[in-house]
């Protein structure tokens, strides 16, 4: 039997809540981390010296931000000798955002239908 099981509204909402990773959003809500993202988008793979050059925080603070962003899969890190080069993990970043958007699209018809042109 190939019956398609549809989700209940409650199941869809539960899946959305599971997808809304608070660490991911915390990473994106910190202004310094947004500046780091901006730098990496504009400059590509970079080490901490280059990243921290135009930021007012100490390198140790920038290093903690980079580690947090790496831990939540926003950044990749490549170690070459003593240097770590950071870059945006584009595939994981986009995948996370698309997953969140997909779950939101599943839930919206239940509470607040949206215009299909959006």
Secondary structure, DSSP 8 states (H G I E B T S, - for coil): --------HHHHHHHHHHH--HHHHHHHHSHHHHHHHHHHHHH-SEEHHHHHTT-SS-HHHHHHHHHHHHHTTSEEEEEETTEEEEEE-HHHHHHHHHHHHHHHHHHHHHH----TT-
